């Protein structure tokens, strides 16, 4: 582990709900690198008895794992699987043994590439087992009170449920799903009760086990109809906890009898889907469900439960931050939780119910002082067709919200991801440099129900872009944004949106930045890793315009005559998700039109988003100079 983490681990006990973070009020310009240094960790998990912590540590092109003794935070074991290999998460089998899921990821904005390899080890690194590679594994059930066996699933050439012996790596088949990809839900005895997932054509289905056969209980095409996805069996094994939506409205969490005749709604929000749920220490009771309707918050499902009262007390103890509960120890004594906000990258605490005290463990980015960061405000904008759009506006700290230079910053994806209320290094960097930053969850974004997401299908370059335009106009009408000093910047689909926003509104923006952006929709069917699989090709056919003519009409590269402002293009030459052909088609056509790209940043060893720290510092330094030249507050 790095020395900086060792220094963090030396921090001792704090008073109940104490925080080690500095509160100096200093809004001066901060070094670029402060925003883009790797955090000290990305996640922390706790063993069943609470004796060990597993800490994921990003190290540039890889993510390592450190196992710490909870009592004194001393290092017990360290795991590193090499370049471009990331220990995504772990699952505890016992207090001494755990499973690691290791994936390949070539760029900062990439999804996981290739198989999710699985490794098993003791906390000190001994008795390692490599489960056969070339499979995409998921954990189904740890089989509580069994320190040897777990249930896992594999999705490759079909979906299978296996029983895994974590002592010797032996695998035996339990069941086969009728779906190509997906998972399983088992009962208290470990018997398969539901299978869910999708086929290569992206149709999504749920099946119930009846005897030795599977009975389909729900099916739909991507973006159509409702949802009935099982999460886990109730402890009586007669009911199942499900994510439910009838017609594509935001999903609810419900308890449904296995015949599907009776439903009891446990939690719902009319605007957004649930993010996750948190269960009691015995695993039997759903205590709370979290939603992100602006700022994340919990709905209490069992408010009178003693552990719910503890959770509610912790939430009240941090009124200006979000409390994200991780896990109880199995005996209920210890509770691991994270505290974060829009200005605070987050810290982990361990609450001891016997002592009634919370112990500070680790700060994710302890060099960031929240008092120097900018507030991220939830907003709602009404689109031109009456659709309500939610998003966030971040203003420079201490600045009067009048006639500010502004950056429209669309998110990537576009389907599935959404902008969230959290610490965002890019947004904070831009705000620190004096820019207002506008993020809008345009139609097609995830988190607002399938019907909202499907409204963006085949409209990547039209209605989705119009939503962004309407949000910009809202900021102008509010007097917040200076209409003569607006630029747009995004990455991946966000890069496409930045350039296509200029195509749709050529007189609106003063400059545009596309970072590993898509510039030609027709090229998406030919180049990159998405069209390499049948499911990837089915996705493109479902979400992009059907005809080549319409694909070109919605592509920046085929509308060069409308791009008459300074452009900055950024790309990694090893990008597999959005390959260099997407960079070249726009750069070459702008050159041919006599309006060459003003600033180009190419990195030969980077992929879909830069990992190297110095490359990031150089990139954002160039970006700062580019923005400053065209709309800078100075």
Secondary structure, DSSP 8 states (H G I E B T S, - for coil): --HHHHHHHT----STT----------S---HHHHHS--S-SEEEE-TTSSEEEEEEE-SS-EEEEEEETTT--EEEEE---TTEEEEEEEESSSSEEEEEEEE--STT---EEEEEEEEEETTS-S-EE--SS--EEEEE--TT-SSEEEEEEESSSEEEEEEETTT--EEEEEE-SSSEEEEEE-TTS-EEEEEEE-TT--EEEEEEETTEEEEEEEE-TTSS-EEEEEEE-TTSSEEEEEEESSSS--EEEEEETTS--EEEEEE-SSS-EEEEEE-TTS--EEEEEEESSSEEEEESSTTSHHHHHHHHHHHH-TTSEEEEEEE-TTSSEEEEEEE-SS---EEEEEETTTTEEEEEEETTTT--GGGS--EEEEEEE-TTS-EEEEEEE--TT--SSSEEEEE---S-SSS----SS--HHHHHHHHTT-EEEEEE-TT-SSS-HHHHHTTTT-TTTHHHHHHHHHHHHHHHTT-EEEEEEEEEEETHHHHHHHHHHHHTTTT-SEEEEES----HHHHTTSSSGGGSHHHHHHHHHHS-SSHHHHHHT-GGG-GGG--SEEEEEEETT-SSS-HHHHHHHHHHHHHTT---SEEEEETT--SS---HHHHHHHHHHHHHHHHHHH---
